[in-house]
Structures are given as structure tokens and as C-alpha cells.
Amino acid sequence: MKKVKVAFVFEGKKDSIEEGVLIGDKVLTVADGDYSLHKFDKVDHDGVYIVNLDKNDTDYLADDGRLLFDLIVKHSNANFQWISA
């Protein structure tokens, strides 16, 4: 995982650049306190990860936000352990 710059494209227009976390072939972003996970389309010449919502608007966290836990464990270092309360 690493912090990256992300821009969303919607109706052919690119939004402002925001921060996100690269997780595999997807980027995790937060807006107004809501997390979303989208597959990015490409990386532009400035290193900004482009999420083209016109091509694919699937938010992989929309149906089950607990997926985020699995992604963190899968893509973190080997010393990370999940501890339930």
C-alpha cells in the first residue's frame, strides 16, 4: 500500500486531485467521511491515478465495508495481525 494522488473522471470531466491509498489495482479514497474503493483506469504523466467513473463506477466497498479489513490484512506487512474485541 502507498499514498497516491487520485482524480475521478465523471461525464468526461476530471475532478480535482485528492489523496488516496493504492491497494492492488484499486484506490481507496474518502470524501465527506465515506470511504470508497474503485479500480483505477490509468496513471497519467504526472503520476495521478485516474478513476474513470464513465467506464466503471463500481465502488467495491458499497455492498460490504468490511472488505476494507480484508484488503488491509492482505496488502499489509507480514507482522500485521487482526485482533477481535
Secondary structure as GFF3:
##gff-version 3
##sequence-region A 1 85
A	DSSP	beta_strand	2	10	.	.	.	ID=ss1
A	DSSP	beta_strand	13	14	.	.	.	ID=ss2
A	DSSP	beta_strand	18	23	.	.	.	ID=ss3
A	DSSP	beta_strand	26	31	.	.	.	ID=ss4
A	DSSP	beta_strand	34	39	.	.	.	ID=ss5
A	DSSP	beta_strand	42	43	.	.	.	ID=ss6
A	DSSP	beta_strand	48	52	.	.	.	ID=ss7
A	DSSP	alpha_helix	67	75	.	.	.	ID=ss8
###
